[in-house]
Amino acid sequence: MSPVVVIGAGLAGLAAACHLTGAGYEVTVVERASGPGGRSGQLQRGGFSFDTGPKVLTMPDLISDALRAAGSDLSALGPLKRLDPAYRARYADGSTIMVRGSREEMRQEIADTCGSVDAAAFEEFVAWLRKLYLAEMPHFIDVNFDSPLDLLRSPRAAAQLVRLGAFRKLGDAVRSFFTDPRLVKLFSFQAMYAGLAPEKALAIYAVITYMDSIEGVYFPEGGMHAVPQALAAAAEKAGAQLMYDSPVEAVLRSPSGRVAGVRLAGGETVRADAVVCTLDTPVAYEQLLPDLRPPRAARPGKGDYSPSAVVWHVGVNGLPPAEAAHHNIHFGEQWDESFDALLERGTLMPDPSRLVSVHSLDAPDQAPEGCSSLYVLEPVPNLDAGRIDWKQEAPRMRDRLHAFLGQNGYPDDVVVEELLTPLEWKEQGMAAGTPFALAHTFPQTGPFRPPNVERRLPGLFFAGSGTVPGVGVPMVLISGKLAARRVSDYLPGPGR
């Protein structure tokens, strides 16, 4: 069996490990932390537990895909609940719209809150989203690219996207279905996951809206950290070796210039015929490949990065208000102005929209009895675009978020807390201090995004949010699978 090393036991690395182990490769996963998870980690403090990574889980079939590759199945994750509502959207005028768990219930929610015309349009909107998804996923997302010309290998799918208006602006596309501006916000804010303002993002990114607002948002009984735990257990049971507390300091090369393995910080070497690296791509080149010129978007000062976020993990005495959902989006009134500040001027949003997730609603063991485990997020500029002194701003931001909780009916008697700013994200190895990697501008999408293969160093491949297909739990799971395909093409496995 050909040995393969995977650097990083986050979602991308574990997905790659599951696919590679299932294909018969001898896989070793090396991880600098003391356990699996990567960005999808867990913080425990004072009887409270906090998921430190992604909060919104969509498309669980992609988790199932990786687990099946390693001979397991989705039951290994434990009970998985579809959240209903997926979101509670709260607007500046005091109104609320729930994103319901079924199409029928969502149509009724829109009828009750926005009127019958928009409710009728919802069915057309769903049909449009599904057509976008079916055109994009198999032809432009779940595929490897070797050059921009590969965009032409599926001419029917490309023509379908043109017919669907996928290359107009997302905000305009959503407005073509709905008259209520609240619905436009609700079904276009997902562009932020791709690092883009809804009014400037292409409508192709409505596929993200399809994934969460139509296909649903889920939550594992054990919290989001249960996902990497299940993937790690499946890979290990299938034969992979997982080495924790093992940071990598170099990618080794053979005399012929091919990958030969990795050297760990303690001096130990792990031999391999191929390496899958899941570090943020710019960081990987800076730390492990200093002699290779990075792809353009990964070079200092050249990439266009997504906004960052301040995240406040806070354990509080008291329970959330009865109307609170697991995920609560509080939309600001100054929508366009806030995106201009964030993305164009590099300043804080003048009227920020915020996310509050109350995981203890569906995982009571994440907080002591009578208490709540909260996650509060506010988008902020990344360190490249912003001019904010976070050492000075962090305590002021914390106080604003604390006041916001009380003003919106959440319990605010703080027991434990941890605040993460772009400085902390950078310390964790995230380029430009953002956990959302390179933005999905057109020059950084598909074949234009940093590739998942380094042809100047045969045997080196990449996975994670900094390469194809991009950011978000579904995308990084797919990236692990795509990297495994690259390895299989480079090192035909036992079954080929």
Salt bridges, closest charged atoms under 4 A:
ASP65 OD1 - ARG68 NH2 3.77
ASP65 OD2 - LYS481 NZ 3.06
ASP84 OD1 - ARG100 NE 3.26
GLU123 OE1 - ARG103 NH2 2.84
ASP142 OD2 - LYS481 NZ 3.05
ASP142 OD1 - ARG485 NH2 3.31
ASP146 OD1 - ARG455 NH2 2.53
ASP146 OD1 - ARG486 NH1 2.78
ASP150 OD2 - ARG153 NH1 3.63
ASP172 OD1 - ARG175 NH2 2.90
ASP180 OD2 - ARG182 NH2 2.86
GLU199 OE1 - ARG175 NH2 2.69
GLU249 OE2 - ARG263 NE 2.78
ASP273 OD1 - ARG271 NH1 3.34
ASP280 OD2 - ARG39 NH2 3.82
ASP291 OD1 - ARG253 NH2 2.78
GLU344 OE2 - LYS200 NZ 2.88
ASP362 OD1 - LYS81 NZ 2.42
ASP362 OD2 - HIS326 ND1 2.69
GLU378 OE1 - ARG354 NE 2.83
GLU393 OE1 - ARG396 NH2 3.02
GLU393 OE2 - ARG400 NH2 2.65
ASP399 OD1 - ARG398 NH1 3.41
GLU417 OE1 - ARG398 NE 2.91
GLU418 OE1 - ARG45 NH2 2.83
GLU454 OE2 - ARG456 NE 2.84
ASP489 OD1 - ARG496 NH1 3.72
